[in-house]
Amino acid sequence: MQKLSITLNNVETELKENREKVKILTENNDTLNIKVKSLEKKIDKQEDEIDDLKEKNSKLQSTINFFEILFDRLVKFIKNKIFGKEKEREDYWRFSKDLYTYRIFSDKTIESIQDDYIWNKENDKDKDKGKDDHEFGM
């Protein structure tokens, strides 16, 4: 009997200790669950922000593409005018230099336009030479 009583006392003591451990572990678990929920909310918010940023990035990329195309069309337009009449060529060349001066055109762009300008000026001289060389047979 005495052994049984000692054993029961030991079991009771262990149960009390285990209950306290379980209580502490349960509280820790509850605290961790609260932290997890908080972190899940934070993750959701950040995912929403990422989605918004992706959408904005896409819109910005579209805008950049639009202006790149528009700029390329402007340069092509100017180059086409430089291939035209001498008066237009000079006007558009001055206009191109102004755009370069105000940093609208890059070095590369103005050099490309300048190359076309020089080539057209030189070839206009050659066009005039060939006009009198035609023979007409009768």
MDTraj code that builds the backbone (N, CA, C; nanometers):
import mdtraj as md
import numpy as np

residues = "MET GLN LYS LEU SER ILE THR LEU ASN ASN VAL GLU THR GLU LEU LYS GLU ASN ARG GLU LYS VAL LYS ILE LEU THR GLU ASN ASN ASP THR LEU ASN ILE LYS VAL LYS SER LEU GLU LYS LYS ILE ASP LYS GLN GLU ASP GLU ILE ASP ASP LEU LYS GLU LYS ASN SER LYS LEU GLN SER THR ILE ASN PHE PHE GLU ILE LEU PHE ASP ARG LEU VAL LYS PHE ILE LYS ASN LYS ILE PHE GLY LYS GLU LYS GLU ARG GLU ASP TYR TRP ARG PHE SER LYS ASP LEU TYR THR TYR ARG ILE PHE SER ASP LYS THR ILE GLU SER ILE GLN ASP ASP TYR ILE TRP ASN LYS GLU ASN ASP LYS ASP LYS ASP LYS GLY LYS ASP ASP HIS GLU PHE GLY MET".split()
xyz = np.array([
    [0.0793, -0.1181, 0.0000],
    [0.0000, 0.0000, 0.0000],
    [0.0850, 0.1268, 0.0000],
    [0.1846, 0.1180, 0.0817],
    [0.2722, 0.2335, 0.0918],
    [0.3404, 0.2596, -0.0443],
    [0.3789, 0.1546, -0.1097],
    [0.4412, 0.1682, -0.2409],
    [0.3433, 0.2298, -0.3401],
    [0.2217, 0.1844, -0.3315],
    [0.1179, 0.2369, -0.4195],
    [0.0945, 0.3840, -0.3911],
    [0.0940, 0.4215, -0.2650],
    [0.0748, 0.5595, -0.2262],
    [0.1895, 0.6465, -0.2776],
    [0.3103, 0.5982, -0.2646],
    [0.4275, 0.6725, -0.3137],
    [0.4202, 0.6860, -0.4652],
    [0.3828, 0.5784, -0.5291],
    [0.3717, 0.5800, -0.6752],
    [0.2643, 0.6785, -0.7185],
    [0.1518, 0.6785, -0.6503],
    [0.0441, 0.7716, -0.6830],
    [0.0881, 0.9162, -0.6592],
    [0.1594, 0.9394, -0.5528],
    [0.2118, 1.0736, -0.5258],
    [0.3088, 1.1166, -0.6367],
    [0.3934, 1.0245, -0.6761],
    [0.4880, 1.0542, -0.7850],
    [0.4131, 1.0838, -0.9160],
    [0.3124, 1.0048, -0.9429],
    [0.2322, 1.0249, -1.0646],
    [0.1616, 1.1593, -1.0568],
    [0.1079, 1.1913, -0.9412],
    [0.0391, 1.3196, -0.9237],
    [0.1364, 1.4359, -0.9442],
    [0.2547, 1.4238, -0.8882],
    [0.3562, 1.5281, -0.9055],
    [0.3932, 1.5424, -1.0536],
    [0.4123, 1.4302, -1.1179],
    [0.4452, 1.4327, -1.2613],
    [0.3325, 1.4941, -1.3417],
    [0.2100, 1.4607, -1.3065],
    [0.0941, 1.5171, -1.3765],
    [0.0894, 1.6693, -1.3598],
    [0.1129, 1.7146, -1.2378],
    [0.1145, 1.8591, -1.2142],
    [0.2235, 1.9264, -1.2980],
    [0.3417, 1.8663, -1.2968],
    [0.4528, 1.9217, -1.3760],
    [0.4188, 1.9202, -1.5258],
    [0.3627, 1.8080, -1.5684],
    [0.3266, 1.7962, -1.7104],
    [0.2146, 1.8925, -1.7475],
    [0.1187, 1.9109, -1.6560],
    [0.0123, 2.0086, -1.6819],
    [0.0708, 2.1487, -1.6986],
    [0.1657, 2.1798, -1.6119],
    [0.2303, 2.3120, -1.6214],
    [0.3069, 2.3240, -1.7539],
    [0.3764, 2.2181, -1.7901],
    [0.4490, 2.2186, -1.9186],
    [0.3516, 2.2309, -2.0356],
    [0.2424, 2.1579, -2.0294],
    [0.1414, 2.1642, -2.1347],
    [0.0825, 2.3051, -2.1418],
    [0.0559, 2.3626, -2.0270],
    [0.0010, 2.4983, -2.0227],
    [0.0996, 2.5972, -2.0871],
    [0.2260, 2.5868, -2.0509],
    [0.3289, 2.6749, -2.1091],
    [0.3395, 2.6521, -2.2598],
    [0.3415, 2.5261, -2.2995],
    [0.3504, 2.4950, -2.4424],
    [0.2273, 2.5437, -2.5187],
    [0.1116, 2.5330, -2.4580],
    [-0.0116, 2.5815, -2.5206],
    [-0.0065, 2.7334, -2.5365],
    [0.0386, 2.8020, -2.4340],
    [0.0522, 2.9483, -2.4420],
    [0.1528, 2.9864, -2.5511],
    [0.2650, 2.9132, -2.5548],
    [0.3648, 2.9391, -2.6593],
    [0.3054, 2.9144, -2.7982],
    [0.2295, 2.8080, -2.8088],
    [0.1655, 2.7755, -2.9364],
    [0.0666, 2.8847, -2.9774],
    [-0.0107, 2.9325, -2.8823],
    [-0.1056, 3.0406, -2.9098],
    [-0.0318, 3.1671, -2.9560],
    [0.0766, 3.1969, -2.8851],
    [0.1565, 3.3145, -2.9219],
    [0.2134, 3.2983, -3.0633],
    [0.2630, 3.1800, -3.0920],
    [0.3167, 3.1538, -3.2261],
    [0.2077, 3.1613, -3.3333],
    [0.0893, 3.1148, -3.3015],
    [-0.0226, 3.1237, -3.3963],
    [-0.0576, 3.2689, -3.4259],
    [-0.0543, 3.3514, -3.3223],
    [-0.0812, 3.4945, -3.3414],
    [0.0268, 3.5556, -3.4321],
    [0.1515, 3.5193, -3.4073],
    [0.2611, 3.5700, -3.4911],
    [0.2457, 3.5224, -3.6355],
    [0.2097, 3.3974, -3.6522],
    [0.1905, 3.3421, -3.7870],
    [0.0801, 3.4178, -3.8600],
    [-0.0316, 3.4426, -3.7916],
    [-0.1419, 3.5160, -3.8539],
    [-0.0979, 3.6568, -3.8919],
    [-0.0222, 3.7182, -3.8031],
    [0.0283, 3.8526, -3.8317],
    [0.1202, 3.8504, -3.9540],
    [0.2069, 3.7526, -3.9583],
    [0.2983, 3.7410, -4.0724],
    [0.2230, 3.7072, -4.2014],
    [0.1184, 3.6263, -4.1922],
    [0.0376, 3.5948, -4.3102],
    [-0.0296, 3.7204, -4.3642],
    [-0.0803, 3.8049, -4.2731],
    [-0.1407, 3.9315, -4.3159],
    [-0.0366, 4.0198, -4.3844],
    [0.0827, 4.0225, -4.3256],
    [0.1908, 4.1030, -4.3820],
    [0.2281, 4.0515, -4.5212],
    [0.2349, 3.9210, -4.5350],
    [0.2666, 3.8601, -4.6648],
    [0.1582, 3.8944, -4.7662],
    [0.0330, 3.8833, -4.7271],
    [-0.0774, 3.9169, -4.8172],
    [-0.0675, 4.0621, -4.8633],
    [-0.0380, 4.1497, -4.7696],
    [-0.0256, 4.2920, -4.8034],
    [0.0904, 4.3134, -4.9007],
    [0.2022, 4.2479, -4.8756],
    [0.3176, 4.2624, -4.9631],
    [0.2913, 4.2018, -5.1014],
    [0.2185, 4.0924, -5.1058],
    [0.1821, 4.0339, -5.2351],
    [0.0925, 4.1286, -5.3141],
    [0.0007, 4.1946, -5.2452],
    [-0.0839, 4.2942, -5.3110],
    [0.0017, 4.4094, -5.3651],
    [0.0970, 4.4544, -5.2842],
    [0.1861, 4.5615, -5.3289],
    [0.2684, 4.5171, -5.4496],
    [0.3150, 4.3939, -5.4467],
    [0.3919, 4.3405, -5.5600],
    [0.3056, 4.3379, -5.6858],
    [0.1813, 4.2937, -5.6724],
    [0.0900, 4.2918, -5.7868],
    [0.0677, 4.4326, -5.8415],
    [0.0492, 4.5292, -5.7515],
    [0.0319, 4.6687, -5.7939],
    [0.1567, 4.7186, -5.8665],
    [0.2729, 4.6867, -5.8115],
    [0.3975, 4.7308, -5.8736],
    [0.4176, 4.6652, -6.0099],
    [0.3804, 4.5396, -6.0222],
    [0.3907, 4.4718, -6.1519],
    [0.3008, 4.5395, -6.2546],
    [0.1813, 4.5747, -6.2116],
    [0.0887, 4.6419, -6.3025],
    [0.1428, 4.7793, -6.3441],
    [0.1948, 4.8532, -6.2460],
    [0.2527, 4.9845, -6.2772],
    [0.3735, 4.9692, -6.3690],
    [0.4542, 4.8695, -6.3424],
    [0.5717, 4.8441, -6.4255],
    [0.5300, 4.8140, -6.5691],
    [0.4263, 4.7351, -6.5842],
    [0.3764, 4.7021, -6.7173],
    [0.3274, 4.8276, -6.7901],
    [0.2550, 4.9122, -6.7179],
    [0.2057, 5.0370, -6.7782],
    [0.3225, 5.1282, -6.8169],
    [0.4220, 5.1360, -6.7291],
    [0.5389, 5.2187, -6.7600],
    [0.6131, 5.1649, -6.8822],
    [0.6248, 5.0333, -6.8911],
    [0.6917, 4.9735, -7.0067],
    [0.6160, 5.0047, -7.1350],
    [0.4841, 4.9989, -7.1289],
    [0.4021, 5.0336, -7.2454],
    [0.4228, 5.1798, -7.2845],
    [0.4284, 5.2662, -7.1858],
    [0.4501, 5.4092, -7.2126],
    [0.5878, 5.4313, -7.2745],
    [0.6878, 5.3640, -7.2211],
    [0.8233, 5.3759, -7.2764],
    [0.8249, 5.3284, -7.4207],
    [0.7614, 5.2147, -7.4465],
    [0.7560, 5.1619, -7.5836],
    [0.6879, 5.2610, -7.6776],
    [0.5786, 5.3210, -7.6311],
    [0.5077, 5.4194, -7.7123],
    [0.5993, 5.5357, -7.7491],
    [0.6701, 5.5903, -7.6492],
    [0.7557, 5.7048, -7.6759],
    [0.8795, 5.6669, -7.7573],
    [0.9291, 5.5459, -7.7419],
    [1.0410, 5.5016, -7.8259],
    [0.9982, 5.4969, -7.9718],
    [0.8794, 5.4413, -7.9968],
    [0.8269, 5.4345, -8.1334],
    [0.8045, 5.5753, -8.1876],
    [0.7471, 5.6604, -8.1052],
    [0.7217, 5.7984, -8.1463],
    [0.8520, 5.8711, -8.1789],
    [0.9530, 5.8532, -8.0959],
    [1.0825, 5.9163, -8.1182],
    [1.1453, 5.8643, -8.2476],
    [1.1391, 5.7333, -8.2691],
    [1.1933, 5.6754, -8.3925],
    [1.1220, 5.7310, -8.5154],
    [0.9903, 5.7495, -8.5029],
    [0.9151, 5.8070, -8.6144],
    [0.9569, 5.9523, -8.6391],
    [0.9843, 6.0281, -8.5337],
    [1.0294, 6.1661, -8.5484],
    [1.1632, 6.1705, -8.6226],
    [1.2559, 6.0854, -8.5808],
    [1.3877, 6.0823, -8.6454],
    [1.3720, 6.0419, -8.7916],
    [1.2882, 5.9426, -8.8192],
    [1.2654, 5.8992, -8.9574],
    [1.2041, 6.0127, -9.0397],
    [1.1099, 6.0852, -8.9804],
    [1.0473, 6.1982, -9.0486],
    [1.1521, 6.3036, -9.0858],
    [1.2368, 6.3380, -8.9896],
    [1.3413, 6.4377, -9.0156],
    [1.4358, 6.3887, -9.1246],
    [1.4763, 6.2623, -9.1169],
    [1.5654, 6.2073, -9.2191],
    [1.4999, 6.2115, -9.3566],
    [1.3701, 6.1808, -9.3631],
    [1.2996, 6.1880, -9.4916],
    [1.2972, 6.3308, -9.5449],
    [1.2790, 6.4273, -9.4563],
    [1.2793, 6.5675, -9.4999],
    [1.4195, 6.6096, -9.5454],
    [1.5206, 6.5525, -9.4870],
    [1.6580, 6.5836, -9.5280],
    [1.6852, 6.5280, -9.6679],
    [1.6127, 6.4232, -9.7083],
    [1.6266, 6.3696, -9.8439],
    [1.5505, 6.4540, -9.9451],
    [1.4744, 6.5507, -9.8984],
    [1.3896, 6.6308, -9.9859],
    [1.4636, 6.7481, -10.0481],
    [1.3900, 6.8540, -10.0642],
    [1.4422, 6.9750, -10.1278],
    [1.5502, 7.0379, -10.0410],
    [1.6390, 7.1134, -10.1084],
    [1.7532, 7.1720, -10.0381],
    [1.7089, 7.2658, -9.9253],
    [1.6072, 7.3478, -9.9477],
    [1.5584, 7.4404, -9.8450],
    [1.5077, 7.3629, -9.7227],
    [1.4265, 7.2588, -9.7484],
    [1.3767, 7.1771, -9.6374],
    [1.4914, 7.1095, -9.5644],
    [1.5880, 7.0608, -9.6399],
    [1.7014, 6.9911, -9.5789],
    [1.7723, 7.0833, -9.4814],
    [1.7985, 7.2048, -9.5218],
    [1.8687, 7.3002, -9.4354],
    [1.7849, 7.3334, -9.3114],
    [1.6541, 7.3531, -9.3323],
    [1.5660, 7.3844, -9.2187],
    [1.5627, 7.2691, -9.1179],
    [1.5476, 7.1490, -9.1686],
    [1.5400, 7.0336, -9.0786],
    [1.6753, 7.0017, -9.0169],
    [1.7833, 7.0316, -9.0861],
    [1.9159, 7.0124, -9.0268],
    [1.9350, 7.1086, -8.9092],
    [1.8952, 7.2365, -8.9280],
    [1.9050, 7.3332, -8.8174],
    [1.8148, 7.2902, -8.7010],
    [1.6937, 7.2451, -8.7330],
    [1.6014, 7.1982, -8.6313],
    [1.6620, 7.0792, -8.5548],
    [1.7247, 6.9890, -8.6262],
    [1.7888, 6.8721, -8.5628],
    [1.9012, 6.9162, -8.4702],
    [1.9797, 7.0144, -8.5145],
    [2.0886, 7.0636, -8.4294],
    [2.0330, 7.1292, -8.3029],
    [1.9202, 7.1996, -8.3185],
    [1.8558, 7.2581, -8.1990],
    [1.8113, 7.1487, -8.1015],
    [1.7526, 7.0442, -8.1538],
    [1.7104, 6.9333, -8.0682],
    [1.8310, 6.8704, -7.9979],
    [1.9423, 6.8644, -8.0675],
    [2.0636, 6.8108, -8.0061],
    [2.1149, 6.9062, -7.8978],
    [2.1130, 7.0352, -7.9272],
    [2.1597, 7.1353, -7.8321],
    [2.0804, 7.1286, -7.7016],
    [1.9512, 7.1050, -7.7143],
    [1.8652, 7.0965, -7.5957],
    [1.8550, 6.9532, -7.5410],
    [1.9465, 6.8690, -7.5829],
    [1.9614, 6.7307, -7.5319],
    [1.8384, 6.6436, -7.5567],
    [1.7665, 6.6728, -7.6635],
    [1.6547, 6.5867, -7.7009],
    [1.7075, 6.4729, -7.7865],
    [1.8053, 6.5049, -7.8710],
    [1.8732, 6.4033, -7.9515],
    [2.0050, 6.3672, -7.8858],
    [2.0395, 6.2397, -7.8928],
    [2.1679, 6.1922, -7.8410],
    [2.2767, 6.2131, -7.9466],
    [2.4005, 6.1906, -7.9066],
    [2.5120, 6.1986, -8.0012],
    [2.4892, 6.1032, -8.1175],
    [2.4485, 5.9833, -8.0859],
    [2.4272, 5.8801, -8.1882],
    [2.3197, 5.9236, -8.2882],
    [2.2100, 5.9796, -8.2388],
    [2.0999, 6.0211, -8.3264],
    [2.1430, 6.1357, -8.4167],
    [2.2082, 6.2371, -8.3600],
    [2.2485, 6.3521, -8.4423],
    [2.3547, 6.3108, -8.5436],
    [2.4426, 6.2180, -8.5055],
    [2.5432, 6.1696, -8.6015],
    [2.4769, 6.0969, -8.7176],
    [2.3747, 6.0199, -8.6892],
    [2.3021, 5.9486, -8.7941],
    [2.2333, 6.0466, -8.8890],
    [2.1696, 6.1480, -8.8313],
    [2.1035, 6.2504, -8.9141],
    [2.2080, 6.3281, -8.9929],
    [2.3192, 6.3603, -8.9293],
    [2.4260, 6.4342, -8.9965],
    [2.4816, 6.3530, -9.1137],
    [2.4993, 6.2243, -9.0949],
    [2.5479, 6.1389, -9.2040],
    [2.4536, 6.1458, -9.3235],
    [2.3229, 6.1394, -9.2976],
    [2.2252, 6.1496, -9.4069],
    [2.2292, 6.2881, -9.4703],
    [2.2443, 6.3893, -9.3879],
    [2.2505, 6.5271, -9.4382],
    [2.3703, 6.5444, -9.5321],
    [2.4848, 6.5005, -9.4887],
    [2.6071, 6.5135, -9.5702],
    [2.5936, 6.4315, -9.6981],
    [2.5459, 6.3096, -9.6859],
    [2.5315, 6.2231, -9.8027],
    [2.4385, 6.2872, -9.9049],
    [2.3265, 6.3449, -9.8597],
    [2.2313, 6.4076, -9.9512],
    [2.2884, 6.5326, -10.0152],
    [2.3638, 6.6106, -9.9392],
    [2.4259, 6.7306, -9.9969],
    [2.5221, 6.6921, -10.1086],
    [2.6031, 6.5909, -10.0810],
    [2.6994, 6.5463, -10.1809],
    [2.6295, 6.4873, -10.3027],
    [2.5256, 6.4133, -10.2835],
    [2.4558, 6.3509, -10.3954],
    [2.3715, 6.4502, -10.4740],
    [2.3293, 6.5589, -10.4132],
    [2.2592, 6.6629, -10.4882],
    [2.3511, 6.7236, -10.5920],
    [2.4787, 6.7401, -10.5581],
    [2.5758, 6.7934, -10.6535],
    [2.5887, 6.6997, -10.7725],
    [2.5914, 6.5696, -10.7471],
    [2.6041, 6.4708, -10.8538],
    [2.4790, 6.4660, -10.9399],
    [2.3603, 6.4913, -10.8826],
    [2.2358, 6.4919, -10.9591],
    [2.2392, 6.6009, -11.0659],
    [2.2895, 6.7183, -11.0285],
    [2.2923, 6.8313, -11.1215],
    [2.3881, 6.8052, -11.2373],
    [2.4958, 6.7330, -11.2147],
    [2.5928, 6.7051, -11.3196],
    [2.5335, 6.6194, -11.4298],
    [2.4492, 6.5263, -11.3988],
    [2.3966, 6.4327, -11.4966],
    [2.2829, 6.4874, -11.5803],
    [2.2298, 6.6028, -11.5483],
    [2.1142, 6.6555, -11.6203],
    [2.1473, 6.6942, -11.7634],
    [2.2685, 6.7416, -11.7901],
    [2.3039, 6.7883, -11.9239],
    [2.3618, 6.6758, -12.0096],
    [2.3813, 6.5595, -11.9566],
    [2.4483, 6.4531, -12.0283],
    [2.3533, 6.3676, -12.1140],
    [2.2261, 6.4001, -12.1200],
    [2.1325, 6.3184, -12.1955],
    [2.1425, 6.3511, -12.3430],
    [2.1431, 6.2467, -12.4246],
    [2.1397, 6.2686, -12.5706],
    [2.0034, 6.2315, -12.6208],
    [1.9544, 6.3112, -12.7078],
    [1.8242, 6.2836, -12.7677],
    [1.8443, 6.2547, -12.9148],
    [1.8052, 6.1378, -12.9555],
    [1.8196, 6.1018, -13.0971],
    [1.6911, 6.1230, -13.1724],
    [1.7077, 6.1668, -13.2961],
    [1.5887, 6.1882, -13.3786],
    [1.6055, 6.1184, -13.5061],
])
top = md.Topology()
chain = top.add_chain()
for i, resn in enumerate(residues, 1):
    res = top.add_residue(resn, chain, resSeq=i)
    for name in ("N", "CA", "C"):
        top.add_atom(name, md.element.get_by_symbol(name[0]), res)
traj = md.Trajectory(xyz[None], top)
